[in-house]
Amino acid sequence: MGWLKDVFHLMYPDVCAACGHVLVRHEQCVCLSCLHAFPQTGFHTYTGNEVEKLFWGKVAVERGTAFFFYEKDSALQRAFYCLKYRGEKHIGHVLGKHAGAVLADSAFFDDVDLIVPVPLHPKKQARRGYNQSEWIGRGLSEMLKKPMETQALVREVENESQTKKSVFERYKNMEHAFAVSQPHVFAGKHVLLVDDVLTTGSTMEACIQALLQVPGVKVSVFALAVAH
């Protein structure tokens, strides 16, 4: 059957979501050249980094990092667009595994108990067909050897788009948007909250506020990318 796959690939080649070049055997969604060219933050190598500072004085975060720098009109933005708006959910898994492999070699998230993707509102998830943060979380879970939970933190409010809002407007827009539906799942656990792109941190902050209502919970955060 291998030769049939090769013929099909010749007729309908898979291309890199970031650069558009044809993928070679063993490459998935994003070519190796782009994976290594995406700008990494290195934030997981030290505490007090720029991601953690976003939450200082707002909510208690044990540790935080983002793996890539997100820039407009970049190859990484094109990959994210395909992930969120073109149904290419497996990009999240591939990039999550790539980041997870690097994080697994550090001790940054060693004491995390549970990986929790930022949930979408059920209506939005139904329209999109999946939660992109969950697919990123799958890749992280696989490489970090940590279980993932997708049911116990829920989004109760379908908010307006955050794109053109100020920092304060983003915060007010997300206030009380999330709730914990199964507190026993998180009780006494160290949770790693996962999102795709971090800008002001308002969405994650609202999630953290909900999680910290559960006794004994500690929260760390991971975003696949952070906006400059």
TAWOZI-V254443 format. One record per run of one state. SS is the DSSP state (2 for helix, 1 for strand, 0 for the rest). FROM is the first residue (numbers start at 0). LEN is the number of residues. If there is no record, write none. Layout:
ss:SS from:FROM len:LEN
ss:SS from:FROM len:LEN
This chain:
ss:0 from:0 len:1
ss:2 from:1 len:10
ss:0 from:11 len:3
ss:1 from:14 len:1
ss:0 from:15 len:6
ss:1 from:21 len:1
ss:0 from:22 len:9
ss:2 from:31 len:6
ss:0 from:37 len:2
ss:1 from:39 len:1
ss:0 from:40 len:2
ss:2 from:42 len:3
ss:0 from:45 len:4
ss:2 from:49 len:4
ss:0 from:53 len:10
ss:1 from:63 len:7
ss:0 from:70 len:4
ss:2 from:74 len:11
ss:0 from:85 len:4
ss:2 from:89 len:15
ss:0 from:104 len:9
ss:1 from:113 len:4
ss:0 from:117 len:4
ss:2 from:121 len:7
ss:0 from:128 len:3
ss:2 from:131 len:13
ss:0 from:144 len:2
ss:1 from:146 len:2
ss:0 from:148 len:4
ss:1 from:152 len:3
ss:0 from:155 len:11
ss:2 from:166 len:8
ss:0 from:174 len:3
ss:1 from:177 len:3
ss:0 from:180 len:2
ss:2 from:182 len:4
ss:0 from:186 len:3
ss:1 from:189 len:9
ss:0 from:198 len:3
ss:2 from:201 len:10
ss:0 from:211 len:6
ss:1 from:217 len:10
ss:0 from:227 len:1
